[in-house]
Amino acid sequence: MAVDTKRHKNRCSFCGRSEDEVGFLITGMNGYICDSCAVQAYEIAQEALWKNKAGGMPSLNLAELPKPQEIKTFLDQYVIGQDDAKRYLSVSVYNHYKRLLQKDNGDDVEIEKSNIIMVGSTGTGKTLLARTIAKLLHVPFTIVDATVLTEAGYVGEDIESILTRLLQVADYNVAEAERGIVFIDEIDKIARKGDNPSITRDVSGEGVQQGLLKLLEGSVVNVPPQGGRKHPEQKMIAVDTKNILFICGGAFDGIEKKIAQRLNTHVVGYNAVRNTATIDRSNLMQYIAPQDLKAFGLIPEIIGRLPVLTYLQPLDRRALRAILTEPKNSIIKQYVKLFEMDNVKLSFEDEVYEYVVDKAIEYKLGARGLRSIVETIMMDAMYEIPSEQCGSFVVTLEYAKQQLEKANVARLQSA
């Protein structure tokens, strides 16, 4: 006589499917739930919790907000040097919070947002500053790349895709996205390609700058939730950018020539020559002014909408040495952690640090060069040691030199 085994199979208490029809069943006190129902239950709970919050937004309280000095102290733990840029960034972010908390007292004083533009050569920490401050913020924060943007109607991403990223970070909560912060990286790549724009249409340069004006100033923009022209039938979401803070960063490679030309324009007579002798020729970036950005190729309208202009110092030998070991997530600490996960104690001779810094200065790669060089030195060790029963590994100067010479060093120089 055949036994009907179906009656004795455990079933999900929610959808009724048997254990053979689902991935797995979770057993409770008086019932079961399958993996599919568990996922759906989680999504329902998350949505309910989100709606129970005040519009989905965590409440801002001025007393609880990090003050500018506290923001800078936090940045100091991860980013070496760049005190001026940190101060500008800390004050601007704090003022952005205060602007969001401003109450209408009937005094007609409306605090306007102060968008920021940070100028500094590659590898000085512009993007790292943005990523680090994002860890501290109570508002949605996203980093976008200006190099992929083109004028509407051309191949590439529309300017509105910047706000699509912000909406995604805010889980499509429009009210929360409308008080967020956007970091636009590589802003120098949309500089005007020539002095006479009428010869050819500059769709990835001046065209993008013109499109950014309405975003930076503050206006209601129709944003495609799934990105640009790939889904033309999708319903647009209206986002008001009036309270969105924009931070722009770029290397502006070659802008030192524009600064030098401006500083030398007023050299007339003996006294003027004597005054210009005090200019630090090794770091012209500290003298940057809005007119230099205009000479580089940014249109006056966009410069006017980025009122806070700050610069990042080129990294000297002492700063590069500190970057290797001092920050919380320094390059060396990352490799020590990687080896620790294989129960290997990794250590470096002090001479290795000096050697790595020498090479980074030689290749002129900034802080990114440090990572490239250490990665090249450690590649063979990371390949071999996990398979060996090795309790410790010491990187000596001789080993570092040997590994770099063995690798294709020319690749680093052209990076």
N, C-alpha and C positions, 0 to 999 in steps of 0.2 A: 504494500500500500504506500503511495507517494505522499510525502509530507509537504504541505504547503508552507515553504520557508518564508514567503513574502510577509505572512502575518507576524512573524517574529523579528522582522528587521526594524531597527530604530529609524524613526522619521523625524524630520525637522518640525518643531512645534509651530512654526510660523508659515512655511510654504507647503508642508506636508510631504515633501519629497523624501524618498528613502536614502539610506547611506550609500547605496550603489549609484544613485543619480546625482550626487553632489561631490565636491572635492573632499570635504571632511565634515564631521559633526562635532560640535562642542557640547559636552555633557554638563547639564545643570542639575539643581536639586530635584526638580520635578519635570524636566523636559530637556529638549535638545534645540540647538540652533546651528544651521549650516553656514558655511563660509560666505556664501552669497548674501544671505539675510543679515549676517553680522556686519558686512560692509555697508549695506543699505541702512542698517540701524545707526551706524557711526555717522553716515552722511546726514541723516535726519536730525540726529542729536546736535551735530555741529551747526546746522542751519538754524535750529531752534535757539541755541546758545547765542549765535551771532545776532539774531533778531532781538533777543532780550537785552543786548547791550544798547547803550544810547546811540541808536543809528549805526551800530557796529563799530563805533569809535571809542577807544579808551579815552576817558576824560582827562583833559589837561588841567593842571593846577600849577600856577606860577611858583608857589612855594616849593613844589616838588621838582621843578625843572632844573636840570643841571645848569649852573651859572657858567659864564664864559671861561673863567679860570678853571673850573672843574672839567669843562669840555677839553680845554688845552692839556690839562694834566692827563686825561684819558688818552689823548692823541700822542702824548710824549711816551707812553708805554709801548707804542707800536711804531712810531715814526721818529727817526733821529733828525734833530736840527729843524730847519724851516720854521723858526719861531714866528717870523712875520706872517707867513701864510696861515699858520695855526691860529694866530690871534685874529686875523681878518675872518677866517672861517668860523671860529668860535663865536665871535660877536654877531656875525650875520645869521647864524643858525639860532642863536638865543633871541635875537630881535625878531626872527621869523615866528618863533613861538609866541612872543609877546604880542605880535601883530594878530595872531590867531585868537588870542585871549582878550583882545581889545574890546571894551564895552562901549556902547554908544551913550556917552554922557551928555550929549547935546552941545558939545563945545566945538563941533565941526572940524576937529583935528583928526584926520585919517592918516594913520601911519602907512606909508607906501613901502612896498617890498624893495629890497636892494639886492638885485641879482649880482653874482660875482663872476669875475673872469680871472683865472689863475694862469700865469705864464711861466714856463720853466722848461729847460732842455730835457730830453728824454732820460728816464731813469732817476729823476730827482724826487719823485714821490707824489705826483698829482693824483693819480688814480688810487694810490694806496691811502692817501688822506681821505678821499671820498669813501672808499670801502670801509675804512676804520670808523669814520664818524657815523656810518650807517648802523653800526652795532649799538650805538648809544641812543639812537633817535626813537621818539615816540610817534613818529609820523611815517607814512609810506616813503620809501626811498628807492630810486632805481638809477642805474648807470646805463647810458646809451652811447652809441658810437656815431659820430657825425659823418664818418667816411662813407656810410652806406646810403645816406640821404640824397635824394634828387628832387628836383621840382616836380610837382604833380603832373602826371601824364607821361612820365619818362621811366625807363627801366631803373629799378632801385626802390628804396622805401620812401613813402611819403613822410612829410614832416609830422603828420598826425600820429605816426607809429610810435613816436616818443611817448605820447600820452597813453597809447595802448599798453605799453610796458608798465606804466604807473598804475593803470587800472588793474592789470593782472596781479601786481604786487598787493593792491588793496582788495583783492578778491572781488573785483567789479563793484565795490561799494563807492559810488560816485562822490558822495559827501566826504569820504575819507581821502580819496584820491585828490580832491580839490584843495587839500591843505598839505600836500606832499612836497617832497624835494626831488628834483631831477638833476643829475650830474651828466652834462653833455661832454663827452671826451673827444679829443682830436678836433676841437673847434677850428683850429688853424687850417685844417684840410678843406674847409669850405671858403677859404679866402678867394677873392676875385682874381682870376687868372691873368688878366691884363688891365691896363689903364683905360682902354677903350672897349667897353662891353658891347658896343653896337656891331662889331665885326662878326662875331659868332655868339650864339646864345649859350651862356654859361650856366647850364642846368644843374650842375653839381657844386657850383660856387656861389655866385651872386644870387642865382635863383633860389637856393636853399636859405640864404641869409634873408631874402625878402619874405620867404614863407615863415621864418622863425619870428619875425617881428611881432605878429599878433599873439604868438604864444608867450613871448617874454613880457610884452606890455600888459597883457591880461584881457582876454576876450572869451566868449563862448565858442568852443570849437566842437564840431561834430566828429566824433572819434569812432572808427570802425573797430568793434570789440575783438574781431579775429584777425586784425592786420589789414593791410591796404586793399589792393585791387583783386586779390585772390578770391574774395567772397563779395562780389558786387551787390548781391541780393540781401545782405545782412542789414539789420536795423542799426542805425547810428546811435551813439550815446553822446549826449551833450555834456561837455565838461567845461567849467568856467576856470580859466587859468589865472584869475586875479590873485589868488592866494597861494599859487604854486611857486616855490622858490627855485630859481634856476642857477646852478653853479656850472660854469664852463671852464674847461682846461685844455691847454694845447702847448706843444713844444715851440711853435713859431720859429722853426729853424731858419736862421739867417736874419732874424729881426735885429740882432746886435749891430748889423751894418746900418740899418735905419736909425737906430739910437745914436750911433757914432756920427752919422751925417748931421743929425739934429743938434748934437752937442757942439759940433764944430761950426755951425752956421753963424754964430755970433762972435767968432774970433776976429776982432778988429782992434788993433793997437796992442801995446805992450802989456797993459793990465789984464786984458782979456786972455791973452796967452798964459799969463801967470796964474789966472784963476782956473783955467782948464787943466793945469798941471795936477790939481788935486783929484781929478777924475780917476777912479780905479778901472783901468783898462782891462783887467783880468775878469771883471764881473760887471759888464755894462748892463746886464738885465735889471739891476737894482734901480737904474734911472729910467725905466720904462714909463711912458706916458701914453694917453689915449691917441695922440697924433701918430705915434709909432705904429699902433694897430691899424690906423687908417692907411698909413704908407705901406703896410704889409699886405693889405687887401680886404680888410673888413670895412663894410660900408658905415658911414657916420651914424645912420639910424640905429644899427645894432649895437654900436659902441655906446650910444646914449642910453640904451636899455640894459647895459651892464655897468652900472655906475661904480661898483667896487672893483678896483684893479689891484691885484697883488702878484708878487713874483716868488719863484722858488730859487734859492741859491744853488749854484752848481756844487756838486758834492766834492769836498776836498778829501785828502788822504785820511784825516782823522775821522771824518764822518763815515767814510766807507769802511774803515776798520771797526767803528762802533756798530754799523749796520749788520756786520757779520755775526756778532755775538750778543749784543745788548737787548734788542727788542724782545717782547714776550714770545713772538713767533719768528725769531731770527733764523737765518738760513742754517746756521750750525746746529741750533736746537732742533730744527726739523729733521736733520740727518741723524742726530743722536736718538731722537724718538723713533725713527724708522728702524734703526739697528736694535734699539731696546725691545721692540716688538718681536725680534728674533732672539731675544735673550743675549745680545751681544753689547758689551760696553764699548762705545766708540769715543775716542779722544783724539785731539789734534795737538801737534806741537805749535808753540806760538809763532815759530818762523813760517809755518804754513800760512797763517793769517796774513802776515806781511807780504808773502809771495803772491797770494791771491789778490790783495789790494794793488800790488805793483802791476800785475797783469791787467786788472780792471782799468787802471789809469792809462796803461799803454794802449788798450783797445778802445778807450773812450766810450764805454757802454753804460756808464752809470751803475746804479744799484742792480739793474738786471744782469749786467756783466758778471757780478759776483756769483749769481746763481748759475750762470752758464759755465763758469770756470770750475766751481765746486762740483757741479754735476759731472763734468768731464773727468775730474780727478777721482770721483767716487764710483764711477760707472762699473769698473771691473770688480771692485770690492762688493758692490751691491749685487752683482751677478753671481759671484763665487761664494761669498761667506754664508748666505742662508742655507746652502747645501753642506757646509762644513760644521763640525762640532767645535765652534770657536767661542770662547768666553769673552774675549776682548780683542779690539783692533785699534792700533795707534797709527794715525796718518803722519808720516814724517816728511820733512822737506824734500828728501831725496825721492820718496815715493811720489809726491805731488809733481815734482819736476819731470819725473819719468813718465807719468801718466799724461801730462800735458804735451810733452814732446811726441809721445806715441799717437796722440789724437791729431785730428786734422785742425791745427790751430788757425789756419787761414779761414776756416769756417766761422770762427768766433769774430775775427776781425771784420768780416763782411756782414755780420749779423746786424 
